[in-house]
Each structure stands twice: as structure tokens, then as C-alpha cells.
Amino acid sequence: MPNATVFPDKRLIAFFRKNLLEWSAQNPRPMPWKGERDPYKIWLSEIILQQTRVEQGLPYYQKFVAKYPEVGLLADAPEDELMKLWEGLGYYSRARNLHAAAKYISDELGGTFPNTYTDIRSLKGVGNYTAAAIASFGFGLPYAVLDGNVYRVLARFLGIETLTNIPAAQKQFAALAQAMLDPVKPAAHNQAIMDFGAIWCMPQQPRCTECPLRAECRAFMMDKVAELPLRSKALVKKKRLFHYLVFNHQGHVFVRKRTKKDIWRGLWEFPQTDGPVLASPLGLGELSVSKPFHQLLTHQAVTALFFEIYLPDNIPVEIFKNPLFEGCMRIARKELKKNIAFPKVIDCYLQNIVLTLD
């Protein structure tokens, strides 16, 4: 827990609440979900925006609301359809959890979104932050949100030098965020502090000279704005290399759905092989190799090479019993991008001229 030198007193809390809400009223940040009271749409926006920039998440939110305007339609959506709509947004476990929670709400709760923090928090894929956001924005309940923007604002305003990206920090900052929350206007306060961190108290070049909180900001007074919040060094990403085999036959290729319990579960891919490919693995067809394609994940740096094998039209049917084709579906090349979702690194390849989908 925070010590007495940084934990806010009533005067400081009152100053913070008043000036933050006044700043928010004078600096509106329009978003399609702002002012939304439908907890389903609030939930959609919050799940989509997890670990995602607003600019990237906005079109996905609009697509999901248009395609699934109510929770029952999302619950009934085929998995491949949902994953295709999510394609390119990353962190696909969010889409799977979204689907599972929608099914639970539709089947077990009669389509009625839960209206208490505890019940909202129990939904699959909903953590403390998301539950607080839905509770406050959808139902006016006094629960403080805690995201990266809130960490930064509180760390600077209160002069907190705790490392913010270690587990122990969450309890401290959650208590502080709750103490600073305006219980009368929790939705307005939560939105204001997140907006303030996003467009005013930014990581780089914060607008301190015109900041309404400057008079009481500990970081500003101690000349530590650039230092706070403190973070431990980032983890080194594990490097991984994938070799994908793109078997072309009579205008078709072979793909399979990933079933392993990993971040790409439910997405589609080409057959894989270990080690470099110097000739067609089947001993038939012409071989060419793509340039490297890259994707950065939270803990991994993925590089993929795509080996295109153009098989002759008259290839024996028995060839397709080879283990390389196990679990594969034969699909027309021109249909690849229409109905199934791929990991970003494969999607980048498909958009490249190496594989023409005309």
C-alpha cells in the first residue's frame, strides 16, 4: 500500500477531481462509444481496445456493432466468421473470450448483461479494468479504472516512484485510483483521467506548462515528469522462425486450422516444416521462396518464410495422403482472404505480390 507521504489527503483529492472534470469539459475527445449506456456496446469497445490503440480499434468496433448489434447475434456467430472480422487486430484470445462470454450471457442470463461489478468481472476475458469501465460507464457504479494512462497520471501527480510494471504495483495504484475517483460522477471521472493521460499527460512531451493539475503535481515540482512512471526493463523477446509450405495445385492451396492452445488457436495457416526447404518436400513441382515476413508479439519476435511449391496438374491423388497435408482443407487461392482468418504474419504475405490472388 502507498505510504503516508504519497497517499492523497482530502484537499488534494478534491483539487484533483475538480480540475480534472473541468479540464474534460473544456477538452472533449469524441469517440463513438462515449456516452454509450448500453453495457453490451461498452463491453465490445473495452475488449477491442485492450492492448490496442484507439485509432486501430475504432474501425473494428464499428464493424462489430454493425454486424452484431446485440449480444445474441454475437453468441450465434460462427467462430470462423467472428475470427475473420477480428483479423489483423491481434491478441486473438480476446475474440475467443468475447465469443464465450456472449454465449454465456445469451444462454445462461437470457441475453441480459450482468449489472454488478462482481458479475461483470466473472465474464470470460474481463479483468479488473474492463469490469470497472463497464460498471461505471454502463451502470454509474463507483469503480475506478486503471490502465496505462491512469498509472502515468497518478504516478506523476502523486510523485510515486514504484515500478508500475510489476505485480505489486497494481494493488497500490488500484487503491489510489479508487481514492481519487469521484463517486458522484464515476463515469465522467474515469473517462476524464484516461483522456487526460492520452492527450495531455502523455509519455513524451506532456503539456505541463498549461496543465490544470500543475500546481499540485509532485513530479512537476520535483522535476521528475520525464522519469515517471518508473518501469523495469523490458523482457527480451524470444525469436522464432516458421517455414510455411504453400502447395499450389490447379488454382488451389492447402490450409489448416490451428488447434493448439496458443495465441493463434482458431486461425488458419499453411502446412509447416522444420528447417530450411531446399527442394519440394514431395519431390514434385517447382519451388520458390519468399522474402522474410515479420510479426512482433508480446513475448516473441516471429519471422516467417513461405515456400511456394507449384505441383503439376496430373499429380497422383495418393500424394495428398502425405502427412504434410494432415488436417488440411483445399481452397481456391482467390477465396483465401474472403472467409478465413490468418495470423498477421501470414496475412502480410498474402497481401504481398508473392502470392497473387487474382
N, C-alpha and C positions, 0 to 999 in steps of 0.2 A: 504493500500500500504506500501511497505517497506520504512523505514526511511533512511536519508542520510548516516547514519553510516554503513549500510549494503548494500545499493544499489550499484552495481558494477560500477566502472568508466571504461573508455575505455582501460586503461592499463591492468586492471585486467581481463576484458573481453577477450582481445587479448591473454593474458597469458593462460587463461583457454582454449580457443578454440585451440590454437596451441598445447599445451601439451596433451590435451585430444585426438585430432586426431592422434598425433604421437604415443601416447600410444596404441590407437586402431589398428594402422597399425602394431605395434610390437606384439600385443596380440590378434590374430584373434580368434573368437569364432564361429566356423562353425555351421550353422543351415540351414535346407533345404529351408527356406523362405528368407534367407539373399541374397541380390542382386536381388531378385524377382521383376520384374516390372509389372507383371500382377496384377492390383488392386483387382481382384476377389480373387486371392490366398492370397494376403496380407490381405485382409478383413477376409478371413477364418481364417488365423493364428491369427490375432488380437482378433477376437471374441472367439476363442478356448482358447487363453491364458489369457483372462480376469479372474482374481482371481484364476489362475491356474499356477502351476509350469511348467516350460518348459519341464522337464522330463516326467511329466504326460500328458501334452498336445500334445507332439510330435507325438505319435502313432495315436492319433485322427486326427491330421492334415493330416497325411499320408493316413489314411483310407478315409477321406472326399475327398481329392484331387483325389484319385484313383476311388472312387465311383461316384463323381460328378465333373468331370474336368472342367466344365463350368457352369455358373450361371443358364442357362435354365434347366439343368438336376436337379440341386438342387431345383429349383422352382417347377418342376413337381413331385418331390419325394413324395410318400405317407407319411403322418405325422408319422404313426407308424414305418415306415422304418427308417426315419430320427432319431426319438427318440431312436430307438433300437441302431443305430450307435453311438448315443451320450451317451448311458447308461454307468453309472459309472463316468462320468465327472462332474456331479453335476451342480447346478445353471441352471436348465432346461429352464428357461425363455430365456437364450441365444439361445438355439436351436429353440425355438418358434419364437424369433425375427429374427434369421437368415433366417428361412423359409419365414417369412412375407416379409422381405426385398428382398429376392431373387425373390419372386413373383412380387413385385413392380418393380424391375429392369427389369425383363423379360417381364411383361405385359405392364407397363407404359413407360419404357425407351427403349423398343426394344432390351433388352439384353445388352445395353451399360452401363458400370459402370459410375456413375457421376464423374466428374473430377475437381470439385471445392470444397473447404473446406465446404462451406455452404450447398451444395447439398449432400455431403457425410455425413455431420453432421445430415441431416434430415432423413437419413435412420433409420428404427426402430432398437433399440438396440445399436446404435452408439453414444457414448458420445464424449466429447472434446478430450480425449486422443486418442481414436481409430480413430477419424476423422483426427487428426494431423498426426498420424502414416501413415494412408493410403495416405493422401495428400503429405507427404514428401517422403515416400518410393516409392509410385506409380507414382507420378507426379512431384517430385522435388520441391514442394511448401514449402515456408519458415514458417512452423508451428511447434512449439516446442511441444514435447510430455511431459507429466507429469504423471509419475507413481511412485510407492513406491521407486524405485531405484533413480529416479531423485530427489524426495523430499530429500532423505538422502544425496546425493552428494551435492546438493545446500545448505542444512541446515548446513552441516559440512564446506564446502569450504567458505561460506559467514558468518558463525557463527550466523545463525538465530535461535532465541530461541522461535519462535512462535510455538504453538501446531499444529502439522501437521494434526491431525485427527479431526479437527473442520472445519465447512464450511468456516469460514472466511479465513482460510489459503490458500484455493485454488486460490483465486484471487491474493494474494501476490506472491505465488510461480509460478503461471502461468505467471505473469509479469516478474519475474526473469528468468524463463526458456526461455522466448521469447527474453529477453535482451541478454542472454548468447549464444543463438543459432547462429551458423554460417550460414548466409543467402545464402552464395555461395554454401555450401555443407550441406544442412539441413538434408538429409537422413543419410549421414555419421556421422554427429554430433549427431543426435538423437539415432542412433544405438550405437555410442561410449559411450554416457553418460549412457544409460541403461546397456550396458555390463560392464562398469566401476563400477557401483553400484552393479551389480550382482556378479562379481568375484574379485573385488579389494577393493572397499569401502563398504565392507559387514557390515551387522548389528553387527555381532560378529567377533572379531579378524580381523579388516581391516588391510590391508598391508601398514601401514603408513610409515614404515622405508624405503620402496622402492617406495613410491608414487611420481609420476611426478608432482603432484599438491601441495606437502607438503610445498614448500617454501612460498606459499601464502594462505595456508589453515588456516582459522581463528580458527577452532576447534582444530587443531593440536597445534597452537601457544598458545591457551588458555587452553590446556589440557582438552578439553571437547569432544573429539571424542566419548568416551563411552556414554556420556549423550545425544548427538544429533543424530537424531532429537528428539525433545520432543513430547510426546504423552500423552493425557489424559488417565485415567484408563479405561480399557475395560469394556463393559457392561456385567452384569451378564446374562447368557443365561437362558431363560425360559425352565423349564423341562416339557417334555410331554411324556405320556405313551400311547402306542397304543396296543390294543388287536386284533389280526387278527385271523379269523376263516378259517382254511384250510379244507374244506369239500372234502373228498376223496370218490369217487363213481365210481366203475368199471374202475379204472385206469385213471379217470378224476378228475379235481378240478375246482373250480369256481372262476373266477376273473372278475373284472370290471374296467373300465377306470375312472380315477378321472376327474371330470368336473368342480369342484370348481376352482375359480380363485386364486390359490395359487401356490407355487413354484413347486408342483408336478402335476400340471394340465397336462393332456395328458398322464401321466404314468398309469400303471396298479397296482392293489392291490387286496388282498383278502378282503372279507367282514369284517367289523369291528363291535365291540360291546363295550359298555361302561362297566367298572367294571370287576372284575375277573370272570373267567369262571370255575365253579366247576363241571359242568356236561354238556353233549351235549345240546346245546340250543334247539335242536329239540326233545330231549328226546329219541333219537335213536343213536346207534353207539358207538364205543369205543373212548375214549378221552385221549389224551396225550398232554403235554405242553413242549415247547422248552425252552432252556436257554434264557436269555435276549440277545438281539442284540441291538447295539447302533450306532447312527449316530449323528455327530455334524454338525449343520447348523450355519449360521451366527448369528442368534439370538435365536436359540433353541438347546436343547440337547434332542434328541429323543431316547427313549427306546421302544423296541417292543417285545411282547411275541406272539408266534404263537401256537394256539390251534388246533391240528390236530384232526379231527373227521372222523373216518372211518365208513362210512354208509354201511349198508347191501345191497347186490345186489338187493334184492327184495323190496326195499323201494317204497311206493306208489308214483306215479308221482305227486300227489297233493302237496306233501311235498315241491316241488321246487317252489310252488307259495307263500311260506313263504316270508315275507318282507326282510328277510336276503339275499335272492337271487335276490332282485330287481336290475336290470341293469347289472346282471352278465352274463358272457359267459362261457359255459362249454368247457374246453380244456383238451386235453390229457396231463398228467403230463410230459411225455417225450418231449412235444413241448413247455413247459413253457419258456425255455431260448432261444428259436430259433427266435421268431418273434415279441415279445412284450417287452417293456422296463419297468422296475420296479424301484422304489426308491432304493437307495443304501442299506438301512437297510433291505429291502426285498430280494434284490439280495444276500446279505451276508447270509441270511437264506437259500436261495435256493442252495447256494454253500456248505452249511453245510450238514453233513451226516444225519441231522434230516429228511430231505426230499430227498429221493433217486429218481433220475430222470432216472434211467436206464430203 
